[in-house]
Amino acid sequence: MVEIRHLKTLTALRDAGSLVEAAERVHLTQSALSHQIKDLEDRLNCSLFIRKTKPITFTSAGKRLLTLADELLPMIRNAERDIARLAGGETGRLNICIECHSCFDWLMPTIDHFRQDWPEVEMDLSTGFSFLPLPALVRGDLDLVVTSDPEPRNGISYLPLFSYESVLAMSKHHPLTRKKQIQPEDLAQETLITYPIDHGRLDVFTRFLDPAGQEPAQTRTSELTVMILQLVASGRGVSALPNWAIHEYLENGYIAARPMGEKGLWCTLYAAVRSEQAEAEFIVDFLNTAREITFRNLTGIKTA
């Protein structure tokens, strides 16, 4: 009666917290997902979660199926990995370069999980802050680049990991906290704190300030997210940062944040790989592991 697709749907609903986001994660329409859950409830003759609760509250029957899913789905995935190896899956190399200063929090657990599952794959990690990683990817010096700044290049495929909102972080006492959303001209008198990256590769410039012909009064840089947030909290400036990277600081009341523009400044993080390797078993598994960990642990992200 209970099928694997049902278990995947329920775990997506638990992890996403809403029908809309869960439907995106399992690649269904919201209507199809609702129908699938209703069909399962009819088969079992019981409700699996309480409607119109936020976050979603599961019934005892729903919790029991989630326990089953947490036991069974990892076993299925491990079996699929083993079969891929037996079928001649690649045992090559995965040299990763990261262009995202705030991504280490989810990337390191991803690497740890991946090493356990693919111990035969040689791995290395570097940052792309001091060199251009995409040409190195084309040459074969790198195998995967995590970036939010895709550049069209022959032989390179960009595989989306997740989408996130870049918000303006500021002191709790900053005058801009009185606004519901930030406009480009609001930064004309501000010190904007950024990572030490060329402005042409920062979304706050290319997609927010530059199109409006605006620029901040001053800019300063820091390589560490925690240092940027300390400067922001002490009123030394404002900073455009991923919503998930500052969630804990917002929850604890250290800083405030506001969306940029009427619709918010939404960005997508990609894994760039050579097209010839885009379907390699260990590459695909690494990306699936990254998505699972990010959607389980990060707040405010969406399916790209």
N, C-alpha and C positions, 0 to 999 in steps of 0.2 A: 504493500500500500504506500509506504513512504519511499520516495525515490531520492537519488542523490541530488537532483536539481532542487528538490524541496529543501533539503538541508542547506544547500548553498544559498538559497533565497532567504531562509531564516537567519543565517549568520550575517548576510548582507544587511538585513533589516535591523538586526541588533547593533551591528557596528556603525551603520549609517545613521540610525535614529529616526529616519523618515522614509515613507514609501517612495517619494520622488528620488531621493539619492540612492536608495537601495535598488530601485529599478535601473538606474544608470549603471550601477556596478555590475549587475548581472545581465546587462544589455537587453532589457525588456522595456516595453512601455509601462507606465504606471497601471494602466487598465489590465494589461496582461499579467503583471505581478499580482495585483489584487485578485484576479480570477484564479491564478495558480494557488494562492493561499486559501481562498474560499473553497476551492476544489478539495484541497487537502483536509480542511476542517470538516467538510461534508463527509469525506471518507472516514475520518476518525471520530466523527460525531461529537466534536468539542471545539471550543475556541482556543486559539493559540496565543493571541495577545488581545489586550484591551484597546478598543478603538478610541481615537481622539485623546490619547495621553501623550504627553511630551515631557521627558523622553518616553519612547515606547515601553510599555509595561507588559511583560509576557506572563501568561497564565502558568500554572504548574505543568500543564501538558506541553506548552511551548518551551519551558525551561528544560523539560526532560529531552525534547528533541534537540535543543541546542547542546546539551551535554553529549548526546549521541553524535551530533555534527562535529563537535570539538575532538571527539575520539576517532571518528571514522574518516573525515576528510583528510587529515594529515597522513593517515595510513594509505589512502588512495594515492595521494600525491607522491609519497615516498615510493610506492610501487611503480608509479609512472616513471619516476626518475631511474629506478633500477632497470626497468624495461628499456628505457632510452639508452642506457649504458650497454645492455646486452645486445641492443640492435645496432651498436656501433656509434653511440653518441660520442661527440668530440671530447677530448680530454686536454684541450689546449690551454690557452693563456687568457687572462682577463686583466689587462692593465687599465685601471680606471683613473680618469681625471675629473676633478670636480671644479666647476666654476661658480659654485653657490656657497658663500661663506657660512650660511646658517643651516646647511644641509647635513652637517656631520652628525647631528643628533639622531637622524633616522638612517643615515647611510652606514654607520658603524654596526648597529644591530643587524642590518641587512647583510653586511659582509660576514659577520659572525655566523648567522644562520646558513649562509651560502657555503662557507668553508666546511661546515659539518656535513652538508649534503653532497658537496662536490670536492672532496679533499684532493682529488687528482688534478684539479685545475689550478695552475699557477696564478697567483694574484698579486697585484701591486696597486698602490693608491698614491696619487700625487694631486697637487692643486694647480690650477691653470691661471693663477694670479700673476705669474711672472713670465709667462710665455703664451703663445697662441696654440691652444690644444687641437683645434680642428685640422690644421695642416698636418699635425703630428698623427692624428687619427687617419687621415688619408694615406700618409706614408706607411702606416702600419706600426708606428712606435707606440700608439695607444690602441685600445680595443673598444672603449666606451667612454663617452664624455657626458657628464651631467651638466645641462645648461638650460637657461631660460631665454637664450638669445640665438635661435637657430639661423644659420646662414645657408642658403641654397648652395650645395656643392655636389658635383658629380660623384656618384658612388657612396653617398652618405644618406642614411635613413634616420629620420627623427621619430622616435617612438614616445608618445606622451606618457608621463608618469601620473601627474595630477595637476589640477588647477588650484590656484590660491589667490586671495585678495591682498594686494599691497596697500597698506593703510599708513596714515601719517601718525607716528608716535610722538607724543609731546608730554610735557610736565602736566600733572594734575591741575596746576594753577595757571596754566597758559591761557591767555585770552581766547585762543582759537577753540578751546573746549566749549565755548558758548555757541559754536556753529554745529549744525547737523552734518555738514559735509564741507570739505575743503575745496576751494577753487584755486587755479594756478596763481592768480594775482595775490592770494593770501600769503604766498611765500616770498613776496617781493621784499619784505623787511625782515626775513628770517635767516638764521644760520642753518643750513641744511647739512646734516651729518650723513656721510655715505661710506660705503666700503671703498678702498683705494682702487677703483676701477674707472676706466675712461668713461666720461659722461655719455658717450655714444652707445654704451652698452648697459646703461641704467634706465629702466622703464620710467622712473619718475621724471627723467629728462625727455626721453624720446617719445613717450606717449602721453605725457601730462604737461610739462612745462614748455617744451619746444614748440608743440603745435599752437600754443597760445601766445608765443613770443615772450614768455616770461622767464625770469631766472631769479634764484635766491640772492639775497643781499651778500651772503658769504657762504662758503662751503668749507668743511673740514672733514677729515677722514679718520677712520679707525678700522683695523682688521677684525676686531672681535665684537660680536653682537653684544656681549655683556657689557663691554666698555661703552658702546654706543648708547645702550639703555641707561647706563649710569649718567652719562652726559645729558641725555634727554630728561631723566628724572630730576636732575639738579638744575634744569632750566638753561643749559648751555646751548641748546639748539633743538631742532626737530629732525625726524628721520623717517623715510619711507621704508617699511619693513614688512615681511610676510606676516599675515595674521596669525599663522600657526606658531611662528617663532616667538611672538610676544604674548601668547595667550596666558601663560603662567604669570607674567608680570602684570597683566591687566586684571586677572583674577585676584591677585594679592593687593591690588590697589596701588602699585608703585608708580604707574604711569596712566595716561589716557591715550585714546586713539580715535581717529575719525576717518571715514572713507574719503577717497579723493575722487571728485567728480560726482555727477548725478547717479551714475550707474556703478561707481566703484572702479578701481583699477585692477582688473583681473588678469593674471598672468598664468602661463603654463610652463611647467618644468618638463624637460625632455631628456631622454637618453639618446645620444647620437652614437650610431654604430655604423660600421661599413655594411653596405647593403648586402654584400655576399655572406655576411655573418648574422644577418637580422633574424634568421630562422634556426640558427644553431641551438641545440637543446639547452646548453648551459647558459647561453645568453637569454633565451626566453625564460628560463627558470629564475635567473637572477632578477629580471624585470618583474616577474610575477611575485617574487619574494619581496621586492622593494615596495610594490603596490600594496601587498597585504600588510606589511609593517606600517607603512605610512597611514593607511586608512584606519588601522587599528589604534594608532598612537597619536596622530596629529588632529588638531581641532580646526574646523573651518575650511577644510579642503574639499574639492569636488572632483568627480571623474572628468578627465579632460575630454 
